[in-house]
Amino acid sequence: MASSEFAVSYAGNTYDLRSFLRDHPGGRNTLEKFRGKPVAQVMKLYGHSYSAYHMLGDLRVQSAGDGNLTGAVSANGRIITKDEADKDQEEIAFLEELESRLDWSKPLLSQLQLVAPHYGRWVNSAVYRKCRLFASPVLESLTFTPWYIVPMFWLPIIVGLGVLQFRDHVYCGDSCEESGISRLEFAGHLVFGFFLWTLLEYSLHRWVFHHDPGASVTLIQIHFLIHGMHHKVPFDGLRQVFPPIPALLLASMLYLPASMLFVHPLIKLTGALSGYLVYDMIHYYVHHGAPRDGTYLYAMKRYHSNHHFQNHDKAFGISSKLWDHIFKTFVQVKNLGFSLQW
């Protein structure tokens, strides 16, 4: 075994966790003492989700013979969990068949009809790999982006809008006429827009991104495109921020009704876009960052991990837990007697 590997064993098979250490929701420090050791009992002890066993199959480096025992690894690389051991063989065979329907070497969006009747079950069983959505390189390029492109794109827009609105409504002298406002009022409109974004963030995540598409293939494809893929491949760093062009189109659509409801809508838009940028950066960081215990982002990282791997229908807040408290979808994350490290 190469010294650079981080091997563990499970049900007679070896898995290299080296690439997963930083992404492990429970921190890399909790894994350190299990290097080179079996992990079946500790995974059971800490209540690992179905997705944890599912992703383990993506990290397998060798097989020592699979069987039909509890904890065995299937022919498709999917771990047969303790829960499944209590089911009949027909049910286990069905789960195997469901996972084998898609060819991950090809675009997934055009294959989703193959899992449509059981899409909800499939999409919430995470894997540790990357995916392709479209055969067209142009369309595919619109579905992913490096995290740093987002602030590079949006910061000039936010600053430009803010400066222009301040010039036109505050620092305008006699030309202000009836549109003039004070610096405090200007700040108030910005804060209102920022606050409005937090409600929009929660609402989109809960009622749009997690809307049940049913058995409609078209709705399933839309769901997978806008959010489902993030739950299926939650560690793909290129699919955790919103690509700028689709985001710009969405912002333009949302601005139209807002401009009819609010005074000084462009100032509020500036605040809302600031909130969006903060949200997207937090979202990326809680997936890939290493916050320290006791910090706000440490709490949000654990909170968001809970949403991904335990409570898909709760914990919708990413930058804040405020609206989860208000709408009764808050989840109390288990207190630990030690700090997680990533």
N, C-alpha and C positions, 0 to 999 in steps of 0.2 A: 504494500500500500504506500503510495507516494505521500511524503510528509505534508504536502500542500492540501491533501484531501481532508475532509471532515466527515469521516465515515461513521455511520451508526447501523445497527442491524435491527431488522424487524421480520419476524416470521421466517427466519432462515435466509433472508435476502439482505444485501448491503446497499446502503443509500449514501450518496455524497451530498451533504448539506452545505458545502462550501459556498455555493452561489446564493443560498437561501438565508444565510446567517443574518444579514442586515435587514432582510424583509420579515423575519420571523416576528409575528405580532407579540410574542411573549419575550422578546429581547434575545440577543445572542448570549448574554451571560447565563441564562437559564439552560442553555444547551451545552455549555463548555464541559461540564462534568460528565456528560454522556458520550463524549467523543470516544469512538471505538467500542461502545457498549450497546446492549439491546435497549430499545426504547418502548417496547410494547406496554409494559406496566405503567411507566410514567405518563404515556399518552392517555391511557385509560384513567389514571389517577386525576389528571388535570382536565378531564372532560373535553378532549379535542373534538372538534366538529367533524362532520362527514367530509368537509372540504379538506381538512388537514390530511386525512387518509388518502383522499383523492389526489392531492398534490404530491404526496409522497411517491406515487407511482412515476411522476415526471423526473424524480431524482434518483431512480434506481440505476445502479451501475453494474449489477450482476444478479443472477437469479440462481437459487440453490434448489430449485424444484418447487413448483407451486402445487398446492393441494386444495381440498375443499374444507379445510379446517378453519376455525375462528382465527381471524387475523391473517389469513393467507392472501397472497397476491394473485389476482386474476390473470388470465392470458393477455388481457388488454392493459395490464399495468395498474389496474385499479385495486385498491386495498378493500378486502371484504371485512367490513367492520363488525364489532360485537353486536350491534343492533341487527345487522343483516343475518347474523348467525342464528337468530331466533325465527327467521322467516323460512319459508319452504324453498326448495331448490328452483321452482318455477319463477319465483320472485327474483332470486339472485340471478338467474339466467336472463330475465328481462332487463335488469340493470346493466348487465354486461352487453346485451344487444343494443340498448339505447346508447351507450357510450361509443359503441363501435360504428354507429351510423355515419358519422361525419369524417371527412378526410381533411385533416388539419394542414395538409400540404397545399390545399386549394382554398380559394375564397370561401368564407363561411356563410356570408349573407345569402348566397344562392342555394345553400344546403339546409336552411333552417326548417323547411317543410318536413324534413325527415324526423325532426324531434318535436314538431308542433304540438302533438297531443299531450306531451309531457315537458313542455318548454320550461315551465317554472321550476321544476325539479332539476332539470339539466343545467340551467343558467346559474343557479345558486350553488352548484358543485364546482368550486373554483379549481383551476389548473395553474401550474407554474410554467407557463410557456407564452409565446406570442401568437398573435393571429393576424390573418389578412382578411379584409372584408370584401374588397372589390378586385376584379381582374384588371380593370382599367387603372394604370398608374396615376392618372390625373385625379380620378375620384378617390383613390386610396390615399393620395397625398393630402387630401382635405380632411382625413379622419384621424390624423395623429400629428403631434408637434412636440418638439423639445420644450421643456418648461420655460427656458429663458426667452423664447420667442414671444411669449405672452406679455411680459412687462416691456419688452422692446417695442411691441406693437401698440399697447394700450397707454403706456405712460405719456408719450407725446400727445396723444389724443386728449387724455385727461388734463394734462397741464395746459394744452392749447385752449380747450374749452373753458377751463377755469380762468385763465388770464383774460380771454375775450369777454367772458361774462362779467368779470370784475371791472374791466374797463368800461363796458357798456352800461352797467347798472350801479356801480359804486364810484369809480374814479372817472366820472364823466362830466363833472362841473355843471355848467348851465345847460349843457345839451341833454342832461338826463330827463328833463321834463317830468312826466308822471311815472317814469319807469325807475327813478332813482331809489335806492335802498341803502341802508347803513351797512357798515362792515359786519355788525352783529347779525343783522337780518340775512346777509349773504351767507355767513357761517351757519345760520339756522337752516337755510335751504339745503346747504351741503350735507349737514348732519341728517336732515329729514330724508334726503335721497339715499344716504348710506344706510339708515335704519330701514328704509323701504326695501333695499336690496336684501337685508337679512330675512325679511318675510318672504320675498320672492325666492330666495335660495331654498328656504324650507318648503315652500309650496311646490316649486318645480320638482324638487327631489322626492317629496312624498306623493303628490297627486299626479305628476306627469311621468317622472322617471320610473316610479314604482307602480304605475298603473298596470293592472292585469290585462295583458293583450288577448286573453282567451285563446281560442284555437285558430284565430285568423292569421294566416301566414303573413299577410301584409303588415298587420299590427305587430306581429312578432318581430318582423324584420326592422320596423321602425324602432321598437323598443330596444332591440339588440344594438342598433346603430347608435342610439342616443345615450343608452346607459347599461343595457344588459351585458355588453362586452366588458364593461368595467368590473362587473361582478364575476364574470367568467375568467378574466385574466387580470386580477386586481394588482399584480405586481409589474405589469408592463408600463415602464416609465414614460413611454411616448403616448399613452392613452389616458393620462390622468389630469390633464388640463384641456380646456376647450380650445380647439383650433381657431385662430383669429377670424378667418373669413366666415365660417358658420356663425361664430359669436357675434360678429358685426351685423350680419343679417338678422339674427334674433333680437339684438339690441334695437335695431331700426324698427322692427315690427312692434316691439313692446313700447317704444317711445311714442308711437302714433296715438294710442288711447291715453297715455299719460299726459301728452301735450294738451289734450282736451279737458283733462281733469284738474290739473294743477297750474298755479301761477308760477312764472319763472321756471318752466320745465327744463330748460337747458342747464340751469344751475343744479337742479335736483338730479338731472342725468349725470352731471359731473360727480356728484356724491355717490350715486348708485354705481357708476363705473368704478369708482375707487373701492367701493365695497366688494364688487365682483372681483377686482384684481386681488384684493386681500384674500378673498375666499379661495380663488384658484391657486394662489401660492401656498396657502395653508393646506389645501387638499393635497397638493404634491408633497409638501413637507411631512404631513402625517403618514404618508405612505413610505417615504424614502429618507426622511430626516432622523436624527438621533437626539431628540430633546431630553433634557435632564429632568429627573424626578423633582416634583414641586413646581414646575413651570406650567403655564397655561397650555402650551403645545404638547407637553407630555400627557396631560389629561385628555386633550382632544385626540391624540394619537390612539390612546387606549379606547376612547369612546367610539372612534370611527372603526377600529378593528372589531369592536363588538357588533357594529352594524353589519360588517362584511361577513363575519363568521359565526354569529350567534343569533342576532335579532334583525333579520332583513326587513321586518315590518316596523321597526322602531329606530330610535337614535338617528334621525334624519339630519340633524344639525351637524355641520362640518366646521364652520368658523365660530359657531356659538351654540350653546344648548338652550338658549332662551325660549325659542318657539316649541321645542320639545316639551319643556315644562308647561307652557301655555296650552298646548294641544294634547297633553297627556301621553306623549310618546317617549318620555324620558326613560333612560335605562341607568340604573345604578351599577356602575362597574365594580367588580369585586375588589375590595381592599387587599393589598398584598403586604407581607411583612418585609419586603425587600424591594429594591429599585430595579426596574428593567433597564437594560442597556442595549443599544443597537449599534 
